[in-house]
Structure formats: structure tokens, C-alpha cells
């Protein structure tokens, strides 16, 4: 190998390293301006709710996303928390939180790893939709949804 190729090799290694880095709960994804099918439609898996927990009756309190918002100018500051254990030993943890409006537009997403302290994401929205919908994915108990009207 010629020594003048080392910059190309170094760049390739750096790209590979950064692609493999996990995104922690401290990272907030930028708002996404796209219309996407809910994860449940993409993977054809059920979405559980407080009223319909399916086979997971009794798991609602640790899986239903808690949505809190505060008006900020014409937009909203939104916090979504899932009061769930983050246990790398099992492993059992929340993998992701997706925030959408009531029409399926993705407003933001956050990913987590089992070693994160908690599953909490914050989003700064530039406008206020009529409804906020949070969908979280537990690696053991699947997708759970909560929605709240914005008043």
C-alpha cells in the first residue's frame, strides 16, 4: 500500500466509527418535516394504548409515554417521558420515542440505549399542532402510544 493513500483510509475509518455511534437520550433529533407511516404500519405490529394493552395488561404505567408541553411564542416546548426501567443486564429498555401531530407528520424522534439513565426526549416546535401523539418502542413489550390535545 502506498503511504499517500492514508488520508483516504483515515476518512473511511472515521466515517465508519461515527455511523456506528449510538445516539443517547441526551440527544434531540431535529424536527423532521416529513409525513411518514407510523412504525406499526411499517412493521405490521400492534400499537398498545392505556385502553388497549393487548397481552400486556398491567404494563401501562411503565410504558405509556407522558407528554408535557408548554407554549413558547407560536410554538411549543414538548417533553416526552416514559417511566420505564433502563436495564442493560436483561436487556429491557425503551429504544425510541417518536413525536407526531394528529395527522401523521413526524415532529421529532429520539433514540436510546439500555445504559441511558432514563427515556426522556425534549422537542422545540415552531408551531403548535392541534394534537400531539407520542409512540415509544420497548425492546420487550413493543409499541405504546399516547395522545393529547393542544389547548
Secondary structure as GFF3:
##gff-version 3
##sequence-region A 1 151
A	DSSP	three_ten_helix	3	5	.	.	.	ID=ss1
A	DSSP	alpha_helix	6	20	.	.	.	ID=ss2
A	DSSP	beta_strand	34	35	.	.	.	ID=ss3
A	DSSP	alpha_helix	39	43	.	.	.	ID=ss4
A	DSSP	beta_strand	47	48	.	.	.	ID=ss5
A	DSSP	three_ten_helix	54	56	.	.	.	ID=ss6
A	DSSP	alpha_helix	60	63	.	.	.	ID=ss7
A	DSSP	beta_strand	66	72	.	.	.	ID=ss8
A	DSSP	beta_strand	75	82	.	.	.	ID=ss9
A	DSSP	beta_strand	94	101	.	.	.	ID=ss10
A	DSSP	beta_strand	105	111	.	.	.	ID=ss11
A	DSSP	beta_strand	119	125	.	.	.	ID=ss12
A	DSSP	beta_strand	131	138	.	.	.	ID=ss13
A	DSSP	beta_strand	142	149	.	.	.	ID=ss14
###
